[in-house]
Amino acid sequence: MIPTVVIAGRPNVGKSTLFNRLAGRRFALVADTPGVTRDRKDAEAMLRGRNVRLVDTAGLEESAPETLFGRMRASSEAAVAGADLVVFVVDARTGIMPADTHFATWLRRQNRPVLVVANKAEGRGGATAAMEAFSLGLGEPLAVSAEHGEGIADLMGEIADRLPPEHEENVDEEAVRPLKLAIVGRPNAGKSTLLNRLLGEERMITGPEPGLTRDAVAVRLEDSEGVVELVDTAGLRKRARIEAPLEKMSVSASIEALKMAEVVALTVDATEGLNEQDLQIGRLIEREGRACVLVLNKWDAVVDRQKTRQAISDRLETSLTQMRGIPVVTVSAMTGAGVDKFLPAVRQAHRVWNMRVPTGELNRWFETALERHQPPLVEGRRLKLRYVTQAKARPPTFLVFGTRAEQLPEEYQRYLVNSLREKFGMPGTPIRIQMRGTKNPFDGD
């Protein structure tokens, strides 16, 4: 097992900046606003030759359990409970606050190794200011500046020295490569609730407030078929409604997670049906060439299920034709109804997305498709299409060769895509067809 290093502390002491600095790139959102981090965020890093799992947490605050800040604190406390080492961060500029003292006392009772880090200790007076953290009773503080990179090398060494002894394990990395799944959708569609239901724990902060998730947060789930890396994302709204810089960063992180995924679960509030923003997200998934599963959440609250299902099917047929046959799963993330059908649908979509068709079968289909509907005339001359081959999978991409094939109209290309989809059983997945013209040797120059 990779050792877990949890970064904890009160809000706005620079935990996410330190997390990004140790991880080697920007994983967590960083802004001047206190409380940007709400859900804990993981990343693997190499610190002085040791692989570690870094965990960024929400700021520790005293609040009632039912409030948003109370739920954030509970998430941070759960992370600390599983830590091999807790990096407790304080702000050297502001000095030790009552909240620092309170949570230092709480940390001592958790029976976990703790390393105190005085952040924002740049400049001549930084190290002197950091010494105030001695009063916490958690050992000698280490002065760093995460923003400027000062003291980070010493911190990496100190973390590596305090980790449990390393155990060698022979792991086949190819065999455990996870299926990458992103859960996307509009705000308040129930994405985080769905992820929590799949994990069987309150991993993500949830509640009635829309927009609780601010960053793309990855977690791992293992079932009988293997490992799935699930990424919960911030809700995607219409671009015209996105004003705050922090929300722009959240949306960028969501889109980046979508691009890095193999399968995308487009999660929709079934009580509201498919609206234009859902379809725009679906078109983005298709443009990026990702497999997709449509999740109709809150299905238990739908009054007329047959009418709702038909309305959504009609909307998909008319507005998302490039992903015809997209798999649809009806669930209630709140009650758990139908959630057992979700991962099988995701894995099936992944198999279709990875599909390769033998060249012989492909060209037999091609001949039949050409006989059924001949290629059209272009400039008074009929295009001659000769053969087809599959260039790659993920998504399935096919090359069609023929004289002036690059002039083939889009309507005929759509006919070939739909025929391919039907013949070889590729519902919902994006299919790419690229035309390659060949020169006729009898054409005069």
N, C-alpha and C positions, 0 to 999 in steps of 0.2 A: 504493500500500500504506500502511495505517495504521502509524505507528511503534510499536514494542513497547518497553514499559518494564517491566523485571523487578525485583521487590522481593525481595532475598535477604538472608541473614544467619543467624546461629545461632538455635536454638530460643528462644522466649519473649522476644524483644526487641520484639515488638509489630508484626510485619510485617502480619498480617491486619487489625489495627486501623487501621494506616496505609492499607492497601489499601482498606478500606471507606470511610475518610475521603476519600481521593482519588476513589473511584468515586462518592461522593455518596449511597450507601445501603449497607445490610448485604448484601453478597454472600457473604462468607466467615464461617464459624463462628469465634467468639471465645470463649475461656474461659481461666481461670487455669492450666489444665493445660498443661505444655509439650508440644509436638508434636501439637497439635490438627490442624494442616494436614498432610495426607499427600500429596495430589495437587495439582499446580499448578492454579490457578483463574484464569480470564480474565474480564475485564469491559472494556467500552468506556467511556471517560470523555472529558470536554471539559476541558482544562487550558489556561487563558489563550487560548482560541480555537483550540486544536489538538486534533483528535481523536487519542486514543492508545488503544492496547490495553494495559491493565494486567495484569500476571501476578503472582499471589501464589504463593509457593513454600514447600515444606517447609523446615524448619530444616536448615542445613548442619552435618552431624556426621561425625566420623571413625568409620566402621564398615566391617566386612567387606562386600563387594559382595552376598553371598548373604543377608545379614540384612535385616530390614524397614527399618532406618535406612539401610543401604547402598543399598537400592533407592530410598528417598526422596531420598537425596543425588544419585543418578544422574538422577532426574527433574528436580531443581533445576538440575543442571549442564547438562542438555539445554535447559532454558529459557534459561539464561544464554547458551548458544551462539547462540541466535537473537535476542538482545536488541539494540536500538538504543541503549539506555541501561540500566545496572544501578544501581538504588538500593540501596546496601549499608547495612543498618540495624544499628546497635549500640545498646546500652543505656547511657544516660548515668548511670543510678543505680549500676549495678554496676561501671562503668568498663570498660576494654579487657581482655578475657580472652584467654588463649592461643589459644582457638578463633578469635576475631576476627582475631588476627594471622596465624594459619595460612591462613585463607580470604582475607584481604586479599592475601597473597602469591600465592595461587592465582589470584585475580581479575586481578592485574597481568599474569599470563601469558596471559590469555584475549583480550587485544587488543580489549577493549570499553570504551567510555566509562563511567566509574564516578562516581557522586555519593554521598558518604558522608553519612548522616543519623544524628544522635545523637538517638534517641527517648527519651521519658520525661524530657525536660529542662525540665519545668515549674518555675515559681517562680524566685526570685532566683538561686539557685546553679546553675540548669540550664545556662545558657549557658557558665558557667565550667567545669562538669563536662564539657560537650561538647567542649571544646578538647583533651581528652586524646586524642580520635580523630585529631588531627594525626599522632600517632605511627605510624599505619597507612601513611603515605606515599601516600595516594590523594587528596591535596588538602584544601582547607578543608572541615571538616564543617559541616553545617547543623543547628542545634538546633531540635527540634520536640517537641510533645507531641501525639501522635495521639489520645490519649484525650480531651484537653481542647480540641483544635483549635488550639493555639498554634503559630505558625510555618507553618501549612499553606499560607496564601496565598503566602508567600515560596517555599515548596517547589514549589508549582505553577508559579510564574514561572521558577524555576531549571530545572525539568524542561523546560519549553517552550523555554527559551533553548538547551538542550543537544541538542535533537532535530535530526535531519537536515532540510535545507530541504524545504519543503512543495511537492508537485507536484499541480497541479489535474488531476482526472480526472472525465470526464463518465460518471457511473454511474446507470443506471436502477434506483432503489431497489426499485421494484415487481417488476422482472424478477429481481432477486437475493434477494428475500425468502425466507428459508430455511423448509423444512418443519421444524417443531419436534417432535422425537422424544425421549421420555423412556424410559430403560431401567430398569424397576423389578422388584422381586422380593424374596424372602427372602435373608438373608445366605448367602454362599457358593454362590449359584446360577450364578455365572460371568458376571455382568453386566460387570465391568471387563475380563475376558478377551475377551468378545464385542466390546466397544468397541475394544480394542486390535487385534483381528483385522480389524475393519472399516477402521481407520485404517492398518493395516500398520506400526504402530510401538508400542513399549511406552510409550504415553502415560499410562496409569493404573497405579498400583501394584497388583500382583497377587501372590498367594501362597496357600499352604494355610490361612493364618489367616483365620477368618471375621470379617467386619466391618471389613475394611481401609479401605474407602471410608467417609469420615465426612461429607462434604459433597456437595451436588449440583454436579457439575463439567460445564460445557458446553464442547464442542469442535465444530468445523465440518468437514464432509466434503463434497466436491464430486464428483459423478459426471456421466455423460452427460445426466442429466435435470435437474440443478440442484444446489442447495445444501441440505444437511441439517444442522440444528443438533442434535447428539446430547447428551443430558444423562445422565451416569452418576450413579446415586443410591446412598445408603446402604441396606443391607438393611432390610426392614421385618419386625419381629417382632411377636408378640402383645403387645398393650398391657400385659398383666399382667407380662410379663417385662422391660419397659423400666424400669429403675430409675435409672441414672446420668443426671444432668442433661445431660451431653454427648450421650448417646445420644438423649435426648428432642429435643435441638436437631437432631441428624442426621435423625431421623425426620420432624420438622417440615419440614426443608429438602427431604426426598424427596417429601413430600405436596404441598408448594408447587410443586415441579418438575412433578409429575403434573398439577396443576391448570393450569399454564401451557402444557402440551404440547398438540399437535394429535393426535398418535398416541402410544400408550403400548405399549411392548414388554414384556409380562409374561413375565419370564424364570423358568423353572422347571427345577430339577434333575430330569431325566427318570428318573434312577435311583431317585428317591424318589417320583415321581408327583405328582399334584395333592393337596395337603392343604388343610385348612380355611383356613389363613392365605392360601394362594394364591387361594382363592375369595373371601375377604374383600377382597383387593386388587382382584380382578376386579370385585366389586360396587362398590367405590369408583370404579373407572374408569368404570363404567356410570353411576353417580350423577352424576359430573362431566361426563358427556356426551362422553367422548373416544373416538376410534377406538382399536381394540386389536388387537394381533397377539400370539398366544401362542407363545412360543419355548421349545421343548423342548431344553434344552442338555444336554451330556454324552451325546448320543445314541449315541456310539460305545461307551459303557460299558454300554448296556442289553443284557441277555442275550436276553430274549424280546420283540422289538420289536412283533410283531403283538399280543401279549397286552397290553403296556403301552399301545399306541396305542388299543386297544379300551377299556381301563379308563379312560383319560383322556377319551375321547369320551363314554362313559357318564356319567362324573362331570360333564362340561360340560352334557350334555343334561338331567340332573336338577337340577343345582345352580346353573347359570348360564343359565337359559332366556331371560332378558331380552337376552342377546347371542348368540342362536342363530346358528350358522354362523360363529363366530369363526374367522378364518384361523389355521392351525397350521403352524409351520415347525420342522422337526427339524434341529438343527445340532450340531456339535462345535466350540465356540469354540477349544478347545485345538489341534485339528488343522486347522481351517478347513473341514471337510466340511460342505456344505449352507449355508455362510454366504452364498454367492452368491445364494441364494433369499430372503434376509432383506429387503434393501432393496426389491426388486420387490413383495414382499408388503406392506411398509409403504406404498409409494406407492399400491398398489391400495386398501388400507384408507383411505388419505387421500382418494382419488377418491370412494369410496363415501360417506365422511363429508361430503364437499362436494356430494353429488348433489342436483340439483333436478329434479323431475318436472313436466312441462307440465300445466297445470290440466285441459285436455281429457282427456288420458290418465288423469289421476288420478280424474276423475269417472266415466269409463267403467268403471274398475276398481271404484269405489265402488258403482255400480248393480249390478254383477255380484255383489259381496260381499254386498250387502243381499238380493239375490234368493236367493243360496245359503243364507244364514242370516238370517232376519228378526231385527230388534232385539227384545229380550224385553219382556214386559209388566212395567210398574212400577206398583204400586198399582192393578192391574186395567186399566191403559190402556197401549197399545203406543206406544213412543216413535217419533216420526217424524224420521228423519235426512234432511236435504235435500241438502247438498252438502259438499264438502271442498276445502280449498286448502292449499298449502304455505306456511307462514309464513316459514321460514328453513331454511338448511342449517347444518351444523357444530354439532350433529348435525341430521339431517333432522327437522323439526318440522312437524306438520300440525294444522290447525284443522278440526274437524267441527262443522257448524252444523245445528241442528234444534230442534224443539219439545221442551223439557225434556231437551235433550241432556246437560246437566250431571249428570243422574241415571243415565246409562248405566253399568251394572255393569262392574267391572274385568275380569271374564271376557270380556265382549264386546269391550272395548277391546283385550285381549290377542289376541283373534281377528283384529281389524282390523290390529294391528301385524304379526302373523305372516303374514297375507295380503299386506300391503304388502311385507314383506321378500321373500316368495317371488315376487310378481308383478314387481317392479322390480329384483330382484337387489341386495339390500342386506344381505348376510350379515355378521353380527358387529357391525355398528355400532349404537349406541344409537338408538332411534327414539322420538320424543315425539309423543303425540297429546293435544291439548287440546280440551275440549268447550265449545262456545258455544251456550247455549240461546237460542231466539227466542220471543217472546211470541205466543200464538195470539190474533188480534184478536177471535175469536168467543167466547173464554172470558169469562164474566162476572166482575166484581170482587166 
